[in-house]
Amino acid sequence: MGQYDRQAQSQRKHGPLPNSGAAKAPATPPLQRPQWRGQGYVKKQKPRQTTAVATKSTSTVQEQRLLIDLQQLILNIFRNTFLASKDFDSWKGTLHEVNEALLQRDLVKAFGSEEFKEGYALRWSPSRSLVYVNVLACLCDLRQDDHWVKQLLNLDLPSKPARVVCFGGGAAEVMALAGLVRHLLPSAAGKPQQSELETSNASQVETPLLYLHLIDTADWSSVISKLETGVETPPTLSQYASASARASNSAFLGPNGLNTTFHQVDILSLSSEDLKNTIGSEPLMITFFLTLNDLYTISIPKTTALLRKLDILAPQGSVLVVIDSIDASSSPGISNNQLKDSSDSPPPAYSMDWLLDRVLLAKPQKDNGETEEDKEKPRWEKLTEEKMKQHKLDETLAYPGSLENMRFQLHVFRRL
């Protein structure tokens, strides 16, 4: 027998051959993962997809819409308006007293004298005015079709001046709105070499581009008047200034750029009739800049009542803008000063957005003149909600005092 002949008793190395010569196909994989589907099985429901709101909880940097040169001009007006800027170091004691009063939330002491108010305007208002004007400039660029923005840009026929009501308004709001007018309408700047007669005639004939109504508990009338003069007066030049510099020297705004009215009153005591006369019947912008949390700290019920009045009285197309510190929150029925003196555990704090949404986005109360369909809809829509935003100043800006970057939260609503 040969070496490779198969023996009768030998077996195949890999076992017997299959019945069919074709290989079997692999098993079909399951269509889904194995799950329990026996008795008592309940299918999980998919999460409901809600309408996305423009909300941002992560920190974002505020876009610089204003040219740096224009921002520097705003700072120059603060510097040239108040004589204290020439000897800033001598005011450090006064500024320390103002800061201590603000930390204690003693607004009566912080704004109780002209010296303290000018010190506040010189130290804290410049940085905040740049924050406000950049926020408003971005808002106007994004909402160019809104009625209020068209009024400011003179796109409505017949043209009517735009109006802004600032609750808690002061020096920062004046310069922010003046900067906004100059940014959106460069032609609103003062004209060089304009004679007193021409200025007088222009102020009598032309209608202001923007009516600004400021309301606050403290009396800011003197500070606001000085800033208005600084806005409408060309800066003082050196006696060595060149002829070309003198020829091009002009005011920040012309006489028809901004018309400012200040009203000293307790904001929380305003009646519906007072608010109606202040707001009017045309769409406008309403602002609470670093003010609403202070009002909530004084009284949540009174502040809620104020917002409910605005909810009813604000004309359709109006815009509400709220800027406040990122840690702004309020506790019901107790102020921060009372919390410090109390040994009891603090009550729960409500966030700014929750307090605003509770009033503005809740279903309105039923009125006789509304249909059933309208009764179920809120009167406002939320345009923007950013709980943490940063404003970083350009390093090239020059100012005798300290300039500060700012972190804030932003809420914007529009009246439907």
matplotlib code that plots the C-alpha trace (Angstrom):
import matplotlib.pyplot as plt

x = [0.0, 1.3, 2.2, -0.9, -3.5, -6.6, -7.2, -10.6, -10.8, -9.5, -11.8, -11.9, -9.9, -12.7, -15.7, -18.4, -19.4, -22.8, -25.7, -25.6, -22.5, -23.5, -22.4, -25.2, -25.9, -25.2, -28.2, -30.2, -29.4, -32.3, -34.0, -33.7, -32.0, -33.5, -36.0, -38.4, -41.9, -43.6, -46.6, -46.6, -44.4, -45.1, -43.6, -41.5, -42.8, -40.5, -39.7, -41.9, -40.2, -40.9, -40.4, -36.9, -36.4, -33.4, -31.8, -28.1, -26.8, -23.1, -21.1, -20.9, -19.0, -20.9, -20.2, -18.7, -21.0, -19.8, -16.5, -13.8, -13.4, -17.1, -16.8, -13.8, -15.9, -18.5, -15.7, -14.4, -17.8, -17.7, -14.2, -14.9, -18.2, -17.1, -14.2, -13.3, -11.8, -8.8, -7.9, -9.3, -7.0, -8.5, -12.0, -10.9, -12.3, -15.7, -15.8, -15.1, -18.0, -20.3, -19.2, -19.7, -23.2, -24.0, -22.7, -25.1, -27.9, -28.3, -29.3, -30.4, -26.9, -25.1, -27.1, -27.8, -25.6, -24.5, -20.9, -21.8, -23.9, -21.2, -18.6, -20.9, -21.4, -17.7, -16.6, -19.2, -21.4, -18.8, -18.2, -21.9, -22.9, -20.6, -22.3, -25.8, -25.1, -23.5, -26.4, -28.9, -27.0, -27.0, -30.7, -31.5, -29.4, -31.2, -34.7, -34.6, -38.2, -39.6, -41.7, -39.6, -36.4, -38.0, -39.0, -35.4, -34.1, -36.7, -38.0, -41.7, -43.9, -45.0, -41.9, -42.4, -39.6, -38.7, -39.3, -37.5, -38.5, -35.8, -36.8, -33.9, -32.3, -29.3, -26.0, -25.2, -28.6, -28.2, -24.8, -25.9, -28.9, -26.9, -24.3, -27.0, -28.3, -24.8, -24.1, -27.3, -27.5, -24.0, -25.7, -27.1, -23.6, -23.1, -22.0, -18.6, -18.5, -22.2, -23.1, -25.3, -28.0, -28.0, -28.1, -31.0, -33.0, -32.3, -33.5, -36.7, -37.5, -36.3, -37.9, -35.7, -34.8, -35.3, -37.3, -35.7, -37.7, -35.7, -37.4, -35.6, -36.0, -32.8, -32.5, -30.2, -31.4, -28.2, -26.0, -28.2, -28.3, -24.5, -24.2, -26.7, -24.6, -21.5, -23.3, -24.5, -21.3, -18.1, -15.2, -12.8, -9.6, -6.2, -5.0, -2.4, -4.9, -4.4, -6.8, -8.0, -8.7, -10.8, -12.6, -13.6, -14.4, -18.1, -20.5, -21.3, -24.9, -26.7, -29.5, -32.1, -30.4, -31.8, -34.5, -34.2, -36.8, -36.1, -38.8, -37.9, -40.4, -40.6, -41.0, -43.0, -45.5, -46.4, -50.1, -51.7, -52.6, -49.0, -47.7, -50.3, -49.3, -45.6, -45.8, -48.3, -50.1, -47.2, -44.7, -41.6, -38.6, -38.8, -35.6, -34.6, -30.8, -29.4, -32.6, -35.2, -33.3, -33.1, -36.9, -37.5, -35.3, -37.5, -40.7, -41.5, -45.3, -44.9, -42.5, -44.8, -47.7, -45.6, -44.8, -48.5, -49.4, -46.8, -48.1, -51.5, -50.5, -47.6, -48.6, -48.3, -44.8, -43.1, -39.8, -38.8, -35.1, -33.7, -30.0, -29.0, -26.1, -25.7, -26.4, -29.6, -32.3, -34.9, -36.5, -40.2, -41.1, -37.6, -34.8, -31.1, -30.5, -33.1, -31.4, -28.1, -29.8, -31.7, -30.5, -33.2, -32.5, -33.1, -36.2, -35.9, -34.6, -36.3, -34.3, -34.8, -36.0, -38.6, -40.0, -40.2, -41.7, -44.3, -45.8, -45.1, -45.5, -48.3, -51.8, -53.5, -56.6, -59.8, -61.1, -64.5, -63.2, -61.1, -62.2, -61.8, -58.9, -57.1, -57.6, -55.3, -52.3, -49.7, -49.2, -45.5, -43.0, -39.4, -36.8, -33.6, -32.6, -28.9, -28.2, -24.5, -22.9, -19.6, -18.7, -14.9, -13.7, -11.1, -7.7, -7.0, -9.8, -8.4, -10.0, -8.6, -10.6, -11.0, -12.9, -14.4, -15.5, -18.9, -20.8, -24.6, -27.8, -30.0, -33.8, -35.7, -39.4, -41.7, -45.4, -47.7]
y = [0.0, 3.4, 6.1, 8.3, 5.6, 6.1, 3.2, 1.7, 2.5, 6.1, 9.1, 12.5, 15.2, 17.8, 15.5, 14.4, 16.5, 18.3, 17.2, 20.2, 21.5, 25.2, 26.8, 28.0, 31.8, 33.5, 34.1, 37.3, 39.9, 41.2, 44.4, 46.0, 45.3, 42.5, 44.0, 42.7, 42.5, 40.2, 40.8, 44.3, 45.8, 49.5, 51.2, 54.3, 57.5, 59.7, 63.1, 65.9, 68.4, 71.9, 75.1, 76.3, 79.6, 81.9, 81.0, 80.8, 79.7, 79.6, 82.8, 84.7, 87.8, 90.9, 92.0, 95.4, 97.1, 100.7, 101.9, 102.3, 105.9, 106.5, 104.7, 107.0, 110.0, 108.8, 108.5, 112.0, 113.5, 112.0, 113.2, 116.8, 117.2, 116.6, 118.6, 115.8, 113.9, 116.2, 115.2, 111.7, 110.6, 113.2, 111.5, 108.1, 108.7, 109.8, 106.9, 104.5, 105.9, 105.6, 102.0, 101.0, 102.4, 100.5, 97.3, 97.8, 98.7, 102.0, 104.0, 107.0, 107.5, 106.5, 109.1, 111.6, 114.4, 116.0, 115.1, 111.4, 111.4, 113.0, 110.6, 107.7, 109.1, 109.6, 106.2, 103.6, 105.1, 105.2, 101.5, 100.7, 103.2, 101.3, 98.0, 99.4, 101.1, 97.9, 95.8, 98.2, 98.6, 94.8, 94.7, 97.4, 95.6, 92.4, 93.9, 96.4, 95.6, 96.5, 99.6, 101.3, 100.8, 102.2, 105.3, 105.8, 105.4, 107.7, 104.9, 105.5, 107.9, 110.2, 110.3, 110.3, 110.5, 107.3, 107.1, 105.4, 105.2, 104.2, 103.0, 103.7, 105.8, 108.1, 109.1, 105.8, 105.7, 109.2, 108.5, 105.1, 106.5, 109.4, 106.9, 104.8, 107.8, 108.7, 105.1, 104.5, 108.1, 109.5, 112.6, 113.4, 114.6, 118.3, 120.4, 122.1, 125.9, 126.2, 129.7, 130.4, 131.7, 128.5, 126.4, 128.4, 128.1, 124.3, 123.8, 125.6, 123.9, 120.3, 117.7, 115.6, 112.1, 110.5, 111.4, 109.9, 109.8, 108.9, 107.8, 107.2, 107.6, 109.7, 113.2, 112.9, 116.1, 118.1, 115.3, 114.7, 118.4, 118.6, 115.5, 117.0, 120.1, 118.0, 116.1, 119.2, 121.3, 121.0, 120.0, 122.7, 122.7, 123.7, 127.2, 125.5, 123.6, 123.8, 125.6, 122.4, 121.0, 124.0, 123.9, 120.2, 120.6, 119.6, 118.4, 114.8, 115.3, 118.2, 120.1, 117.8, 114.5, 113.9, 115.3, 114.2, 114.5, 113.4, 112.5, 111.9, 109.5, 106.3, 103.8, 101.3, 103.9, 104.7, 104.3, 103.0, 106.5, 107.7, 104.9, 105.5, 109.2, 108.2, 105.4, 106.9, 105.1, 104.6, 101.7, 102.5, 100.9, 100.3, 99.6, 98.3, 98.6, 97.3, 98.3, 95.5, 93.3, 96.3, 96.7, 93.0, 93.2, 96.0, 94.1, 91.3, 91.9, 95.6, 95.0, 92.3, 94.7, 97.3, 94.7, 93.7, 97.4, 97.6, 94.3, 95.9, 99.4, 98.9, 99.5, 96.7, 96.6, 98.0, 96.4, 95.7, 95.3, 94.1, 94.1, 93.0, 91.3, 87.6, 86.7, 88.7, 86.8, 87.7, 86.1, 86.7, 89.0, 89.8, 92.1, 91.4, 93.6, 91.7, 88.4, 89.6, 90.4, 87.2, 83.8, 81.8, 80.0, 82.2, 81.6, 80.2, 82.7, 83.3, 83.9, 87.0, 85.0, 83.1, 86.3, 88.0, 84.9, 84.5, 87.9, 88.5, 85.0, 83.8, 83.7, 87.1, 87.6, 87.5, 90.9, 91.6, 92.9, 89.8, 86.7, 83.2, 82.6, 85.7, 85.0, 82.0, 83.9, 85.9, 89.5, 89.3, 87.2, 86.5, 87.6, 87.0, 85.4, 85.2, 84.4, 85.1, 87.6, 89.3, 92.8, 93.3, 96.8, 97.5, 98.0, 101.1, 103.1, 105.9, 107.3, 108.9, 106.5, 102.8, 101.0, 97.7, 94.7, 93.6, 90.3, 90.5, 88.8, 90.0, 89.6, 91.1, 90.9, 92.4, 93.3, 91.4]
z = [0.0, -0.9, 1.5, 0.6, 0.1, 2.3, 4.7, 5.1, 8.8, 8.5, 9.2, 7.7, 9.4, 9.5, 10.0, 7.6, 4.6, 4.8, 2.8, 0.5, -1.1, -0.5, 2.8, 5.1, 5.3, 8.6, 11.0, 10.4, 13.1, 15.2, 14.1, 17.5, 20.8, 23.0, 25.4, 28.0, 26.4, 28.8, 31.0, 32.6, 29.8, 29.3, 26.3, 27.1, 25.5, 23.5, 25.1, 23.8, 21.6, 22.8, 20.9, 21.4, 23.2, 22.5, 25.8, 26.6, 30.0, 29.0, 29.0, 25.7, 24.9, 24.0, 20.4, 20.0, 17.5, 18.1, 16.6, 19.2, 18.3, 19.1, 22.4, 23.2, 22.5, 25.0, 27.6, 26.7, 27.5, 31.0, 31.5, 30.2, 32.0, 35.6, 36.9, 39.4, 36.5, 36.5, 40.1, 40.3, 43.2, 45.5, 45.0, 46.2, 49.7, 48.4, 45.9, 48.8, 50.8, 47.8, 47.2, 50.8, 50.7, 47.5, 49.0, 51.9, 49.4, 51.1, 48.0, 50.1, 51.4, 48.1, 46.1, 48.9, 47.8, 44.5, 45.3, 45.7, 42.5, 40.5, 41.9, 40.9, 37.4, 37.0, 38.4, 37.4, 34.7, 31.8, 31.7, 32.0, 29.3, 26.9, 27.9, 27.3, 24.0, 22.5, 23.7, 22.2, 18.9, 18.5, 19.3, 16.7, 14.0, 14.7, 14.9, 12.0, 11.0, 14.4, 14.6, 17.2, 15.3, 12.1, 14.1, 15.3, 11.8, 10.3, 8.1, 9.0, 7.0, 8.5, 10.7, 14.5, 17.1, 18.8, 22.5, 25.4, 29.0, 31.4, 34.9, 37.2, 34.5, 35.1, 33.6, 32.0, 30.2, 28.8, 27.3, 26.0, 24.1, 22.8, 21.6, 20.0, 18.0, 16.9, 15.9, 13.9, 12.5, 11.9, 10.3, 13.8, 14.9, 15.5, 12.5, 12.8, 12.7, 13.3, 14.4, 17.4, 15.2, 13.1, 16.3, 17.6, 14.4, 14.2, 17.8, 17.0, 13.7, 13.8, 15.9, 18.2, 16.9, 20.3, 23.3, 26.4, 29.7, 32.8, 36.1, 39.3, 43.1, 43.4, 41.9, 38.9, 37.2, 37.8, 36.5, 33.5, 32.6, 32.7, 30.4, 28.0, 27.7, 27.1, 24.4, 22.5, 23.1, 21.0, 23.2, 24.4, 22.4, 23.4, 22.6, 20.4, 18.4, 14.6, 12.3, 10.8, 14.2, 15.1, 11.8, 12.3, 16.0, 16.5, 19.2, 19.8, 18.7, 17.1, 19.0, 17.5, 18.4, 21.9, 24.1, 27.7, 30.5, 34.1, 36.7, 40.3, 41.9, 43.8, 40.9, 42.9, 43.8, 40.2, 39.6, 36.4, 35.4, 35.9, 33.8, 31.1, 30.8, 30.8, 28.2, 25.8, 23.0, 20.5, 20.5, 22.6, 24.3, 28.1, 30.0, 33.4, 33.5, 36.8, 38.4, 38.4, 40.9, 43.3, 43.0, 43.6, 46.7, 48.1, 47.4, 45.0, 45.2, 44.4, 41.5, 40.2, 40.3, 38.4, 35.6, 35.4, 34.8, 32.1, 30.7, 30.3, 29.3, 26.9, 23.3, 20.7, 19.2, 22.3, 23.5, 27.1, 27.7, 31.1, 32.0, 35.5, 37.3, 36.7, 40.4, 40.6, 42.5, 45.1, 48.1, 48.9, 51.7, 53.0, 51.9, 51.8, 54.8, 56.8, 55.8, 57.3, 60.7, 60.8, 62.2, 60.4, 57.2, 54.1, 52.1, 48.5, 46.0, 42.6, 39.5, 37.4, 34.4, 36.4, 37.9, 34.5, 32.7, 35.5, 34.6, 31.0, 29.5, 31.7, 30.3, 30.7, 32.7, 30.8, 29.7, 28.3, 25.0, 24.1, 22.3, 23.7, 21.3, 22.4, 26.1, 26.0, 24.5, 26.4, 25.5, 25.1, 23.3, 24.5, 22.0, 23.9, 27.2, 28.1, 31.7, 31.5, 29.1, 29.2, 28.0, 27.5, 27.0, 24.3, 25.8, 23.8, 25.5, 27.7, 30.8, 34.0, 36.3, 36.3, 33.5, 34.2, 32.2, 33.1, 33.4, 33.1, 32.2, 29.3, 28.8, 25.8, 25.3, 22.6, 23.1, 20.8]

ax = plt.figure().add_subplot(projection="3d")
ax.plot(x, y, z, "-o")
ax.set_aspect("equal")
plt.show()
